[in-house]
Amino acid sequence: MLVGIVSDTHDDLAAVEAAIDLFESAGVDAVVHCGDFVAPFSVTPFDAGFEFHAVRGNNDGEWAVESTVNAFGTYHGEAGTLSVDGVDVAVTHGTSEVVVDALVDCGDYDYVLHGHTHAHGVEERDGTVRVNPGGLPIPVAGADDAFRVATLDTAASGSAAVTHHRLDR
């Protein structure tokens, strides 16, 4: 099973469409958004024929984001867990590094997905892989210079199962 991972789209519809185009062309079965849609209008394009999961980001100021996601997917609130093809996943926005580290270090999950930093990355610690797909480029030290998303192939394992994609928007 192939899972698309995206975060921090911040109402940029060109970025949202670029992510969806990549996910559709790759044949993903599910997409997980790690928060910071910002407004409901940038949620609705994800109603695109794949299973959809999302968590709340610190910039998701409109509470209607929850009902918009729930109209076609699953909204997990501040954080959530899911099992995808036998792979246990925790998802949070990543505003708190303490929470992200606790989810990684507890050993209950194969993957911990988060965003917030706008910097893509993958790190494997004691059998758990932390994945940040990246996000829109922002003028903050350490942030990516381009929009990035990731895919997770559940047929593989560890950090080798994760691929980051740089997208033009």
C-alpha positions as CSV (number, residue, x, y, z in Angstrom):
1,M,0.0,0.0,0.0
2,L,1.3,3.5,-0.8
3,V,0.5,6.4,1.5
4,G,0.9,10.1,0.6
5,I,2.1,12.4,3.3
6,V,1.7,16.2,3.2
7,S,1.8,19.0,5.6
8,D,1.7,22.8,5.8
9,T,-0.1,23.6,2.6
10,H,-1.3,27.0,4.1
11,D,-4.1,27.7,1.6
12,D,-1.8,27.4,-1.4
13,L,-4.1,25.8,-3.9
14,A,-1.3,25.4,-6.5
15,A,0.7,23.4,-3.9
16,V,-2.4,21.3,-2.9
17,E,-3.1,20.5,-6.6
18,A,0.6,19.6,-7.2
19,A,0.5,17.2,-4.2
20,I,-2.8,15.6,-5.3
21,D,-1.4,15.2,-8.9
22,L,1.6,13.4,-7.6
23,F,-0.4,11.2,-5.3
24,E,-2.8,10.3,-8.0
25,S,-0.1,9.6,-10.6
26,A,1.8,7.5,-8.0
27,G,-1.4,5.5,-7.2
28,V,-1.5,6.2,-3.5
29,D,-4.2,4.4,-1.5
30,A,-4.4,6.9,1.3
31,V,-3.2,10.4,2.1
32,V,-2.3,11.8,5.5
33,H,-2.2,15.6,6.0
34,C,-0.2,16.6,9.1
35,G,-2.0,19.9,9.6
36,D,-1.9,23.6,8.6
37,F,-4.5,23.6,5.8
38,V,-5.5,27.0,7.3
39,A,-9.0,27.3,5.8
40,P,-11.7,24.8,4.6
41,F,-11.4,25.7,0.9
42,S,-7.9,24.2,0.8
43,V,-9.2,20.9,2.3
44,T,-11.9,20.1,-0.3
45,P,-9.4,19.3,-3.2
46,F,-8.3,16.3,-1.1
47,D,-11.6,14.6,-1.8
48,A,-10.0,12.8,-4.6
49,G,-10.7,9.1,-4.4
50,F,-8.2,8.0,-1.8
51,E,-8.6,7.4,1.9
52,F,-7.9,10.6,3.7
53,H,-6.7,11.4,7.2
54,A,-5.8,14.7,8.8
55,V,-4.8,16.4,12.1
56,R,-5.1,20.0,13.2
57,G,-2.2,22.3,12.7
58,N,-1.4,25.4,14.7
59,N,-2.5,27.7,11.8
60,D,-5.8,25.9,11.2
61,G,-7.8,28.8,12.6
62,E,-11.2,27.9,11.2
63,W,-12.8,25.1,13.1
64,A,-14.8,24.3,10.0
65,V,-11.7,22.4,8.8
66,E,-12.8,19.5,11.0
67,S,-16.3,19.2,9.5
68,T,-14.9,19.7,6.0
69,V,-12.4,16.8,6.4
70,N,-15.0,14.6,8.0
71,A,-17.3,15.1,5.0
72,F,-15.1,12.7,3.1
73,G,-12.2,11.6,5.3
74,T,-11.2,11.2,9.0
75,Y,-10.2,14.1,11.2
76,H,-8.1,13.0,14.1
77,G,-8.0,16.3,16.1
78,E,-4.7,17.3,17.6
79,A,-3.1,13.8,17.0
80,G,-4.3,10.4,15.9
81,T,-3.2,6.9,15.3
82,L,-4.1,4.6,12.4
83,S,-3.1,1.2,11.1
84,V,-2.4,1.1,7.4
85,D,-1.8,-2.3,5.9
86,G,-0.6,-3.6,9.2
87,V,1.7,-0.7,9.8
88,D,1.1,1.4,13.0
89,V,1.2,5.1,12.5
90,A,0.9,8.1,14.8
91,V,0.2,11.6,13.3
92,T,0.5,15.0,14.9
93,H,1.3,18.4,13.5
94,G,4.6,18.7,15.4
95,T,4.2,22.0,17.2
96,S,5.7,20.3,20.2
97,E,9.0,18.5,19.7
98,V,8.5,16.9,23.1
99,V,5.3,15.2,21.9
100,V,6.9,14.1,18.6
101,D,9.9,12.7,20.5
102,A,7.6,10.9,23.0
103,L,5.7,9.3,20.1
104,V,8.9,8.1,18.5
105,D,10.5,6.9,21.7
106,C,7.5,5.1,23.1
107,G,8.0,2.3,20.6
108,D,4.3,1.8,19.9
109,Y,4.5,3.0,16.3
110,D,6.3,2.0,13.2
111,Y,6.1,5.6,11.8
112,V,5.4,9.0,13.4
113,L,4.3,11.6,10.9
114,H,4.5,15.3,11.6
115,G,5.0,18.6,9.9
116,H,5.2,22.2,11.3
117,T,8.9,22.9,10.6
118,H,8.5,23.1,6.8
119,A,11.7,21.0,6.6
120,H,11.5,17.5,5.2
121,G,13.3,14.7,7.0
122,V,13.3,11.1,8.0
123,E,15.0,9.6,11.1
124,E,14.9,6.0,12.4
125,R,15.3,5.5,16.1
126,D,14.9,2.0,17.8
127,G,12.6,0.7,15.1
128,T,10.4,3.8,14.8
129,V,10.7,6.1,11.8
130,R,10.0,9.8,12.2
131,V,8.8,11.4,8.9
132,N,8.4,15.1,8.1
133,P,7.2,15.5,4.5
134,G,8.2,19.2,4.5
135,G,5.9,21.9,3.5
136,L,5.8,25.2,1.6
137,P,9.1,27.1,1.6
138,I,9.1,29.9,4.3
139,P,11.7,32.4,5.3
140,V,12.8,30.5,8.4
141,A,16.3,29.0,9.0
142,G,16.2,25.3,8.2
143,A,13.0,25.4,6.1
144,D,13.0,23.7,2.7
145,D,13.6,25.9,-0.4
146,A,10.8,24.2,-2.3
147,F,7.4,22.5,-1.6
148,R,7.9,18.8,-0.6
149,V,5.7,15.9,0.2
150,A,6.5,12.2,0.9
151,T,5.2,8.7,0.2
152,L,5.4,5.7,2.4
153,D,5.4,2.2,0.8
154,T,4.1,-0.2,3.4
155,A,5.6,-3.1,1.5
156,A,9.1,-1.9,2.5
157,S,10.2,-1.2,6.0
158,G,12.2,1.4,8.0
159,S,13.4,4.6,6.5
160,A,13.8,2.9,3.1
161,A,10.0,2.9,2.8
162,V,9.9,6.7,2.7
163,T,10.5,8.8,-0.4
164,H,10.5,12.6,-0.4
165,H,9.3,14.4,-3.5
166,R,10.1,18.0,-4.5
167,L,7.1,19.6,-6.3
168,D,6.8,22.6,-8.6
169,R,3.7,24.6,-7.8
